[in-house]
Amino acid sequence: MTQISLIGAPVDSGQRRLGCLMGPAAYRVAGLATVLTELGYPTTDLGDVTLPPLQPIASPNPAVDQLAETIAWTDALSASVRDVLGQGRLPVIMGGDHSLALGTVAGAAAHAEAAGRPLFVLWLDAHSDFHTPLTTTSGNLHGTPVAYIAGRDGFEQFPPFPAVVPGERICLFGIRSVDAAEHAALHETDIAINDMRVLDERGIVAPLRDFLELVHAQNGMLHVSLDVDFLDPSIAPAVGTTVPGGATFREAHLVCELIHESGLMTSLDLVELNPFLDDRGRTAKLMVDLVGSLMGKKVFDRPTRSFN
């Protein structure tokens, strides 16, 4: 039986709308550990990663915000994820904004390299996050992790990414908000871009199965990064970057059920939950429910309930 380690990542440095640092606490209150334990997984909560001392650093791009904090989080989370994977456990990172993936995927990549296996990344998100610290105009570094993972230039101030993930091993799934600069850069890569137009035309299942079959064929490790804004804001309001037209309740559960059935997921991010924006914990409960589906809970296991 897979053993799970919960890692709190109270990261709020990747964007300017405060509140994501409360995400780990919200997942705990919403019963994430209980759900995993009831599904039969030995689960340990390692508590929250702490921010190391900051080193003075400035970006050549004056728009970049909280660079020193983000680099420090990258170092700390990379080490934490690599340590958990080295123990043969599955890390579930409770965030925290999406800049935390700069560190979590780096840790997963380092472990996969040491294990002699390819790492694949499934990015469930409204955004492509393919800016670099040099191209971002907002200065919000939660929009840069995929570029870092894929080895784009512009991250010279960050720790060198341990094993760049080739584009053909990255799948963007559900995206629907991409800046022009990101769009142009993405089309120079082999990254699978499954935006909502693709999913509307092909359905949820076919493109996801295509990617999962590729992971299986190469005996890959799979890092799943699940952003709250992958979901439609009508069912998941607790995110500072809402984009209409996201995944429905059933679509999101189907994605998670297919990932579970593949047996391929080796690490998981839960990102961009901002409890300050939530409605009586509605989004936190839904995200915990989706983790249940990722770990084997079936639709017919769910009792009728209200949000009262």
C-alpha positions in Angstrom: 0.0 0.0 0.0 1.2 3.4 -0.9 2.3 5.5 2.0 1.6 9.2 1.8 3.3 12.2 3.3 1.4 15.5 3.5 3.7 18.6 3.2 2.3 22.0 4.0 3.6 24.8 1.7 2.3 28.1 3.0 3.6 29.9 0.0 2.2 33.4 -0.8 5.2 34.9 -2.6 4.2 34.0 -6.2 1.4 36.5 -6.5 0.1 39.6 -4.7 -3.3 38.5 -3.5 -2.8 37.4 0.1 -4.4 34.3 1.5 -2.8 31.2 -0.1 -0.5 30.8 2.9 -3.7 29.6 4.7 -4.2 26.8 2.2 -2.4 24.0 4.2 -4.5 24.8 7.3 -7.7 24.7 5.2 -6.8 21.3 3.8 -6.3 20.0 7.3 -9.6 21.4 8.5 -11.4 19.9 5.5 -10.1 16.5 6.5 -7.6 15.6 3.8 -5.6 13.2 6.1 -8.9 11.6 7.3 -10.0 10.9 3.7 -6.7 9.3 2.8 -6.6 7.2 6.0 -10.1 6.0 5.4 -9.1 4.9 1.9 -6.5 2.7 3.5 -3.4 4.8 2.9 -0.9 5.2 5.8 -0.7 9.0 6.0 1.7 11.2 7.9 1.4 15.0 8.1 4.9 16.4 8.1 3.7 19.9 9.0 4.6 23.0 7.2 7.9 23.6 5.4 9.5 26.8 6.8 11.0 29.6 4.8 14.8 29.5 5.0 16.8 32.7 5.6 16.6 35.0 2.6 19.6 36.0 0.5 19.6 39.5 -1.0 18.9 39.2 -4.7 17.5 41.5 -7.4 16.0 40.7 -10.8 17.0 42.5 -14.0 13.2 42.7 -14.6 12.0 45.4 -12.2 8.4 44.0 -12.3 9.4 40.8 -10.5 7.9 40.5 -7.1 9.3 38.6 -4.0 12.2 36.9 -5.9 14.3 36.1 -2.8 11.3 34.5 -1.0 10.4 32.4 -4.1 13.9 31.2 -4.6 14.1 30.2 -0.9 10.8 28.3 -1.1 12.2 26.6 -4.3 15.2 25.3 -2.4 13.2 24.2 0.7 10.4 22.4 -1.2 12.8 20.7 -3.6 14.6 19.2 -0.7 11.5 18.2 1.1 9.9 16.4 -1.9 13.1 14.7 -2.8 13.4 13.4 0.8 9.9 12.0 0.8 10.3 10.3 -2.6 13.6 8.9 -1.4 11.7 7.2 1.4 9.4 5.5 -1.1 6.4 7.6 -0.1 4.0 9.7 -2.2 4.3 13.5 -1.3 1.1 15.5 -1.4 2.0 19.2 -1.2 -0.7 21.4 0.3 -0.3 24.9 -1.0 0.2 27.7 -1.4 0.3 29.5 -4.7 1.6 27.8 -7.9 5.2 29.1 -7.5 5.7 26.3 -5.1 5.9 24.0 -8.1 9.3 25.5 -8.9 10.5 23.5 -5.9 8.2 20.5 -5.9 8.8 19.5 -9.5 12.6 20.1 -9.1 12.6 17.7 -6.2 10.6 15.1 -8.2 12.9 15.6 -11.1 16.0 15.1 -9.0 14.6 11.9 -7.6 13.5 10.6 -10.9 17.0 11.3 -12.4 18.6 9.4 -9.5 16.2 6.5 -10.0 16.9 6.3 -13.7 13.3 7.0 -14.7 11.8 9.8 -16.8 9.6 12.4 -15.1 6.3 13.4 -16.7 4.3 16.4 -15.6 0.5 16.8 -15.8 -0.5 20.5 -15.4 -4.2 20.8 -14.5 -4.6 24.6 -14.7 -6.4 27.5 -16.4 -3.0 29.0 -17.2 0.1 27.7 -19.0 2.5 29.3 -16.5 5.2 29.6 -19.2 6.6 33.0 -18.5 10.1 33.4 -17.2 11.4 36.0 -14.7 12.5 38.0 -17.7 9.3 37.9 -19.7 6.7 38.3 -17.0 5.0 41.7 -17.1 2.9 41.1 -13.9 6.0 40.1 -12.0 4.0 37.3 -10.4 6.3 34.2 -10.3 3.4 31.8 -9.9 3.2 32.2 -13.7 6.7 30.7 -14.4 7.0 27.1 -13.1 6.4 25.3 -16.5 9.1 27.4 -18.1 11.5 26.5 -15.3 10.6 22.8 -15.6 11.0 22.8 -19.4 14.4 24.5 -19.2 13.7 28.0 -20.7 16.3 30.7 -20.3 15.8 33.4 -17.7 16.1 31.4 -14.5 19.8 32.1 -13.9 19.2 33.3 -10.4 17.3 30.2 -9.4 18.9 26.9 -8.5 19.7 25.0 -11.7 16.8 22.7 -12.5 18.2 19.2 -11.8 16.9 17.4 -14.9 15.0 19.4 -17.5 11.7 17.8 -18.5 11.4 17.6 -22.3 8.3 19.2 -23.8 6.9 15.8 -24.9 6.8 14.8 -21.2 4.7 17.8 -20.2 0.9 18.0 -20.6 -1.0 21.2 -20.1 -4.6 20.2 -19.5 -7.6 22.5 -19.3 -5.8 25.8 -20.0 -7.8 28.7 -21.2 -5.8 31.8 -20.3 -2.5 32.2 -22.1 -0.6 35.5 -22.7 0.6 36.2 -26.2 4.3 35.8 -25.3 3.6 32.5 -23.6 1.6 31.3 -26.6 4.4 32.1 -29.0 7.0 30.4 -26.8 4.8 27.3 -26.3 4.5 26.7 -30.0 8.2 26.3 -30.3 8.0 23.3 -27.9 6.6 19.8 -28.0 4.5 20.4 -24.9 1.0 18.9 -25.3 -1.5 21.8 -25.1 -4.9 20.5 -24.3 -6.8 23.7 -23.9 -10.6 23.8 -23.3 -11.2 23.9 -27.1 -9.4 20.6 -27.4 -11.3 19.1 -24.5 -14.6 20.4 -25.9 -13.8 18.8 -29.3 -12.2 15.5 -28.2 -13.7 15.1 -24.7 -11.8 14.8 -21.4 -10.9 11.1 -21.7 -9.0 10.7 -25.0 -6.2 13.3 -24.6 -5.6 12.4 -21.0 -5.4 8.7 -21.8 -3.0 9.5 -24.6 -0.7 11.2 -22.2 -1.0 8.5 -19.5 -0.2 5.8 -22.0 2.9 7.6 -22.9 4.0 7.7 -19.2 3.2 4.0 -18.9 5.1 3.1 -22.0 8.3 4.8 -20.7 8.0 3.5 -17.1 7.8 7.2 -16.1 7.1 8.9 -12.8 4.2 11.3 -12.9 3.9 14.6 -11.1 0.4 16.0 -11.0 0.0 19.7 -10.3 -3.7 20.5 -9.6 -4.6 24.2 -9.5 -7.9 25.3 -8.1 -8.5 27.4 -11.2 -8.6 24.2 -13.3 -12.1 24.0 -12.0 -14.9 26.3 -13.0 -15.2 29.2 -10.6 -18.9 28.4 -10.1 -17.9 25.4 -8.1 -14.5 26.5 -6.8 -14.5 30.2 -5.9 -11.5 30.2 -3.6 -8.9 31.3 -6.0 -7.5 34.7 -6.9 -7.2 34.0 -10.7 -10.6 32.9 -11.7 -11.2 32.1 -15.4 -14.7 31.1 -16.6 -15.2 27.9 -18.5 -13.2 25.5 -16.4 -13.8 21.8 -15.6 -17.1 20.8 -14.1 -17.6 18.7 -11.0 -17.9 15.5 -13.0 -15.2 16.3 -15.5 -12.8 17.0 -12.7 -13.6 13.8 -10.9 -13.3 11.8 -14.1 -9.8 13.2 -14.7 -8.9 12.2 -11.1 -10.4 8.8 -11.5 -8.5 8.1 -14.7 -5.2 9.2 -13.1 -5.9 6.8 -10.2 -6.7 3.9 -12.5 -3.5 4.5 -14.4 -1.5 3.8 -11.2 1.1 6.3 -12.4 1.0 9.3 -10.0 4.1 9.6 -7.8 3.7 13.1 -6.5 0.9 15.7 -6.2 0.6 19.5 -5.8 -2.6 21.1 -4.6 -2.2 24.8 -5.3 -3.8 28.3 -5.3 -6.5 27.6 -2.7 -7.2 30.9 -1.0 -9.5 30.2 2.0 -10.1 33.9 2.4 -12.1 33.8 -0.8 -14.0 30.6 -0.1 -17.7 30.0 0.7 -17.9 28.1 4.0 -15.0 25.9 2.9 -16.7 24.8 -0.3 -13.6 24.8 -2.4 -11.4 23.2 0.2 -13.9 20.4 0.6 -14.1 19.9 -3.2 -10.3 19.7 -3.5 -10.2 17.1 -0.8 -12.9 15.2 -2.5 -10.9 15.3 -5.7 -7.8 13.9 -3.9 -10.1 11.1 -2.8 -10.8 10.3 -6.5 -7.1 10.5 -7.2 -6.5 7.9 -4.6 -9.3 5.5 -5.6 -12.6 6.8 -4.2 -15.5 6.0 -6.6 -18.5 8.2 -7.4 -20.9 5.7 -5.9 -19.0 5.9 -2.6 -20.2 9.5 -2.1 -23.2 10.2 0.2 -25.7 12.9 -0.5 -24.6 16.1 1.4 -25.2 19.8 1.6 -22.9 22.7 2.2 -24.8 23.9 5.2 
